[in-house]
Amino acid sequence: QVQLVESRGGLVQAGGSLRLSCAASGRTFSTYYMGWFRQVPGKEREFVAGITRSGGRTYYADSVKGRFTISRDNAKNTVYLQMNSLKPEDTAVYYCAAAPVRSELDREYDYWGQGTQVAVSS
């Protein structure tokens, strides 16, 4: 069992930056592929970024590539999402999630955080 708790999001101006963190409970954090997803009302949840167990490889949605960076610290059981050059279209509820293998499909993730709101003003 893994419990995930995201940090508080926030309101930022377009062009600004924000870092989200997601703390995991349990001793098995390092055995999971970790992902960040986001969702806006009326739309499906979409993959944002993913990172392998060791942190050696990262994957991004085209919409955030070059602006967002995912990282993890297995000693601290935490995964991060650094978001730079934020745009109004990045406004969403952001979720961290844990999966047994690499995936960009939300149905393949076993554990989810509660979600945190990020709002970007123009």
C-alpha positions, -999 to 999 in steps of 0.1 A, spaced: 0 0 0 13 35 -9 -2 67 2 6 98 -18 2 134 -6 7 163 -29 19 197 -18 -4 227 -21 -6 242 -56 -13 278 -61 -21 307 -83 7 320 -105 10 345 -133 17 333 -168 54 329 -173 59 321 -137 71 289 -120 58 265 -94 71 233 -79 49 205 -68 60 177 -46 44 144 -37 54 125 -6 48 88 -4 44 66 26 57 31 28 90 15 20 82 5 -15 83 39 -32 115 32 -51 98 1 -67 72 23 -85 72 42 -117 59 76 -108 37 99 -129 21 133 -128 -13 138 -144 -37 168 -147 -74 173 -152 -97 201 -160 -134 200 -155 -152 182 -183 -120 167 -197 -102 134 -192 -73 132 -170 -41 136 -190 -5 124 -186 20 151 -179 52 135 -169 67 102 -157 99 90 -142 114 55 -139 122 38 -105 158 50 -104 150 84 -118 173 77 -148 147 83 -174 119 108 -177 90 112 -201 68 142 -209 37 151 -227 44 173 -258 25 201 -242 49 205 -213 82 193 -228 109 218 -223 90 236 -195 83 210 -169 108 187 -151 100 156 -131 124 143 -106 124 120 -76 144 115 -44 140 79 -33 157 86 0 129 110 8 101 91 -8 92 121 -28 86 130 -65 86 165 -78 73 185 -107 90 217 -115 69 238 -138 84 268 -156 71 292 -182 36 284 -170 7 291 -194 -30 297 -186 -37 263 -203 -17 246 -176 -45 254 -152 -57 221 -138 -59 198 -108 -25 180 -107 -22 144 -94 8 123 -87 4 86 -91 23 53 -88 24 25 -113 42 -9 -113 55 -2 -148 60 27 -172 27 39 -185 9 70 -198 -25 55 -191 -42 65 -159 -59 32 -156 -26 14 -151 -17 34 -120 -24 18 -87 -22 47 -63 -32 83 -65 -27 115 -45 -57 137 -36 -49 163 -63 -38 199 -60 -51 229 -79 -28 249 -101 -42 281 -116 -23 303 -141 -35 338 -147 -29 356 -180 
